[in-house]
Amino acid sequence: MNLRILRIELKRSVAPWAGAVILAIALAYLYLVSGPWWTGTAPWTAQWTSMALWTRYLLVFLWPLAVGLGALQGLRDPRSKMSELLTSTPRPARHRAAALAGATAFTLVSAFALLVLQGAAQVLAGDTSYTPVGWLPVSLVGALALAAGAVLGMGVGRALPSALTPPALAVGAFLFVNLLRQSANDAVPTSFAAPNRLSLLSPAASEVRQMLLTLSVPVHLGQTLWLLGMAATGLALLAAATPRARLLALTPLLAGGAVALLLFPADPRDAYVVDRAAAAQVCDGPVCVTTARQARLDDVAGPGKEALRLLRGALGDRAPVTIHESTVPRALDAASERSRDLVLIDPDDAVIGAAKGEQLTRALVGQGMAPVCHPRNGAEFGSPQEEAARDIGAAWVLGGDLRPLDGSGFSANALTVARPVWERFIALPLPEQRQRISAMHAAAVSCSDPLAALTGGASR
């Protein structure tokens, strides 16, 4: 297809409007709706991979819309009652099909590319210094999904020339995507109602909850083959003139789906994997952060070293000796990773995530004294007892009055729990305080009740 034919098709078809609608709806959804793509450590403008995955998440509704718009475009020739005239021309049907499909695919891919460029511009304007290449396959497969869905819709619209075909096809595609939709509440995304292999036939990605997760190579390869088969079926349906040809046109779709299912991993942990390059630790002495958050190392290094010094004075040989960011995927409300030798930072933890300077030192001391099992963040409420123990540990090491670690009043419940325990604890002789602080640290590391160790019994 040459550029002249492409220009003609763009003028006489709904292809430009399809691209404009896709782009406008995507941007309106991202900017006008307050959602998880703006919060936490994995918003769509913070890192390259999270940006790519959030734009793929939008295919939950963009892909069915592309399929429906493609079906609407496929009705053009039958509704104009010129099919017989076109078949009498010497131009092969496959050439007409390629011209029609190419114009719509071009505008949809361009719209998706503009959406990705908008996100990329904001990532570049941020403070990230990590630029992986792994985000490119995520976005390329997303663009292919829109093009393939539209071409399939055009083929079905040509084969079933009814005014009901576009809405019925769009609704069917929406149900297909949402039946295979994956939940981000587990350590790695898992499907609500389908085996993992089937769920990966959906072009939409799961919500992005953990910044270090990305899609694996077998998933990219399988989805690419599935979508290419879908596009080939759409083109074959556009060019088919007999019922037998239309039936044979389904072969690429079925073959692509079968090969994709063989390539897809059965275990969700092999589909969404930790990006090893992003999770690699970058250190300044004993203080380390992940490569993906390397820009924050300067903010963490000074307070982190001071926190380790204070912890050494409080716990002696039992004190942690290094600070690392946690890289282990964790389900919502599941126990977080803990260690006796490390102060493990959860970037999503509301106490630590945005803290700086003296506030960060206090937060790291509290985390080192009483590492929490259940952090508090935008999706989890934590445990008042664990937060109370963290408040008490920081106050005991740093001296001064008991106060919430984040200083914002958000820990009012934890402070209410901690106040009576603190008053009884601080009245004890210093050797007894040291003994109970050590017991509290051991209990917290083992995910037991740390306040029980401070009170000498069950906490209330």
Secondary structure, 3 states (H helix, E strand, C coil): CCHHHHHHHHHHCCHHHHHHHHHHHHHHHHHHCCCHHHCCCCCCCCCHHHHHHHHHHCHHHHHHHHHHHHHHHHCHHHHCCCHHHHHCCCCCHHHHHHHHHHHHHHHHHHHHHHHHHHHHHHHHHCCCCCCCCCHHHHHHHHHHHHHHHHHHHHHHHHHCCCCCHHHHHHHHHHHHHHHCCEECCCCCCEECCCCHHHHCCCCCCCCCCCCCEEECHHHHHHHHHHHHHHHHHHHHHHHCCCHHHHHHCCHHHHHHHHHHHHHCCCCHHHCEEECHHHHCEEEECCEEEEHHHHHHHHHHHHHHHHHHHHHHHHHHHHCCCEEEECCCCCCCCCCCCCCCCEEEECCCCCCCCCCCHHHHHHHHHHHHHCCCCCCECCCCECCHHHHHHHHHHHHHHHCCCCCCCCCCCCCHHHHHHHHHHHHHHHCCCHHHHHHHHHHHHHHHHCCCCHHHHHHCCCCC
